[in-house]
Amino acid sequence: MKLIRHALIALAVGCMFAGVASAQDFIGRFTLPCEVQWGTAVLPAGNYTLEHNSARRTDLVTIRGERETVMALPASQSFDSDRSGKSALILARVNRQAVVRVLVLRELGMEFIYPSPKGERVLLAQAPVLIQRIPVTRVGR
């Protein structure tokens, strides 16, 4: 009986530490050079960290700045086995506002595509869209 109890305690402790070890699949840093709309949130220029935790939700990314924390849900996500290249945040200029379109986490082989802001009209014949690539640097692991 003692042997079973000790085995169960060891198993529970092992599971707790395994959960802590894989708490975040990806933690990264990036700097926004200007105010950016990310989903319904508007983030001021500055330094940010982002976290992705597939154990919690595969489509959720948490962004932390100096004054705010935002959870961003993409319109869609894709998986790619090609893990070469660098992680990045892809911004587009829409009506003079920088808007997050795609978050690429190369180390995980994932891309998150974010929806257009509400009220944004898509015109077939419009001026070219300025796209900016913001590097996301992985922290740790």
C-alpha positions as CSV (number, residue, x, y, z in Angstrom):
1,M,0.0,0.0,0.0
2,K,2.9,2.4,0.9
3,L,4.5,1.6,-2.4
4,I,1.4,2.5,-4.4
5,R,1.0,5.7,-2.4
6,H,4.6,6.7,-3.0
7,A,4.3,5.9,-6.7
8,L,1.2,8.1,-7.0
9,I,2.9,11.0,-5.2
10,A,5.9,10.7,-7.5
11,L,3.7,10.6,-10.5
12,A,1.8,13.7,-9.3
13,V,5.0,15.7,-8.6
14,G,6.4,14.6,-12.0
15,C,3.2,15.9,-13.8
16,M,3.4,19.2,-12.0
17,F,7.0,19.9,-13.0
18,A,6.3,18.7,-16.6
19,G,3.4,21.3,-16.8
20,V,5.7,24.0,-15.5
21,A,8.5,23.1,-18.0
22,S,6.1,23.4,-21.0
23,A,4.1,26.3,-19.7
24,Q,4.9,28.4,-22.8
25,D,5.8,27.0,-26.2
26,F,7.1,30.4,-27.3
27,I,8.1,33.6,-25.5
28,G,9.4,36.4,-27.6
29,R,10.1,40.1,-27.7
30,F,9.4,42.8,-30.3
31,T,9.3,46.6,-30.5
32,L,6.5,48.5,-32.2
33,P,7.8,51.6,-33.9
34,C,4.4,53.2,-34.0
35,E,0.8,52.7,-32.7
36,V,-0.6,49.5,-34.0
37,Q,-4.1,48.0,-34.1
38,W,-4.1,44.3,-33.2
39,G,-7.6,42.9,-33.4
40,T,-9.8,45.2,-31.3
41,A,-6.8,46.5,-29.2
42,V,-4.7,49.5,-30.0
43,L,-1.1,49.2,-28.8
44,P,1.2,52.3,-28.5
45,A,4.7,52.2,-29.8
46,G,7.1,50.5,-27.4
47,N,8.6,47.2,-26.2
48,Y,6.4,44.1,-25.9
49,T,6.7,40.4,-25.0
50,L,4.4,37.7,-26.4
51,E,3.6,34.3,-25.2
52,H,2.1,31.3,-26.9
53,N,1.0,28.3,-24.9
54,S,-0.4,25.4,-26.9
55,A,-1.4,23.5,-23.8
56,R,-3.9,26.2,-23.0
57,R,-5.0,27.1,-26.5
58,T,-3.3,26.7,-29.8
59,D,-4.8,29.9,-31.3
60,L,-4.2,32.3,-28.4
61,V,-1.3,34.7,-28.1
62,T,-0.8,36.9,-25.1
63,I,0.9,40.3,-25.7
64,R,2.3,42.3,-22.7
65,G,3.4,45.9,-22.8
66,E,4.4,48.4,-20.1
67,R,0.8,49.3,-19.4
68,E,-1.4,46.6,-20.9
69,T,-1.9,42.9,-21.6
70,V,-3.8,41.8,-24.7
71,M,-5.0,38.4,-25.8
72,A,-5.2,38.1,-29.5
73,L,-7.3,35.5,-31.4
74,P,-6.5,35.1,-35.1
75,A,-9.1,34.7,-37.8
76,S,-7.1,31.6,-38.9
77,Q,-3.8,29.8,-38.3
78,S,-1.7,27.6,-40.3
79,F,1.1,25.1,-39.6
80,D,4.2,24.8,-41.7
81,S,6.9,22.2,-41.2
82,D,9.5,24.7,-42.6
83,R,11.0,26.2,-39.5
84,S,13.8,28.1,-41.3
85,G,13.6,31.9,-41.4
86,K,12.8,34.2,-38.6
87,S,9.8,34.9,-36.5
88,A,8.1,38.2,-37.3
89,L,5.0,40.4,-37.0
90,I,3.7,41.6,-40.4
91,L,2.0,45.0,-40.3
92,A,0.0,46.7,-43.1
93,R,-1.0,50.3,-43.3
94,V,-4.8,50.8,-43.6
95,N,-6.2,54.3,-43.7
96,R,-3.0,55.7,-42.1
97,Q,-3.2,53.1,-39.2
98,A,-0.7,50.2,-38.8
99,V,-2.6,47.0,-38.4
100,V,-1.3,43.5,-37.5
101,R,-2.0,41.1,-40.3
102,V,0.2,38.0,-39.6
103,L,2.3,36.7,-36.7
104,V,4.9,34.2,-37.8
105,L,6.4,32.0,-35.2
106,R,9.0,30.1,-37.3
107,E,10.4,28.1,-34.3
108,L,6.9,26.5,-33.9
109,G,6.1,26.3,-37.6
110,M,3.0,28.4,-37.0
111,E,1.4,31.5,-38.7
112,F,-1.5,33.4,-37.2
113,I,-3.6,35.5,-39.6
114,Y,-5.5,38.3,-38.0
115,P,-8.8,39.8,-39.3
116,S,-9.2,43.2,-40.9
117,P,-10.5,45.9,-38.5
118,K,-14.2,46.4,-38.5
119,G,-15.3,49.0,-40.9
120,E,-12.3,48.5,-43.2
121,R,-13.5,48.5,-46.8
122,V,-11.7,46.3,-49.2
123,L,-11.4,47.9,-52.6
124,L,-10.3,46.0,-55.7
125,A,-8.6,49.0,-57.2
126,Q,-6.7,50.7,-54.4
127,A,-3.2,52.0,-53.9
128,P,-0.6,49.4,-52.9
129,V,-0.5,48.6,-49.2
130,L,2.6,49.4,-47.3
131,I,3.8,46.3,-45.4
132,Q,6.3,46.3,-42.5
133,R,8.0,43.4,-41.0
134,I,8.8,43.6,-37.3
135,P,11.3,41.0,-36.0
136,V,10.2,38.8,-33.0
137,T,13.1,37.5,-31.0
138,R,12.6,34.3,-29.1
139,V,13.6,34.5,-25.4
140,G,15.0,31.4,-23.8
141,R,14.9,27.7,-25.0
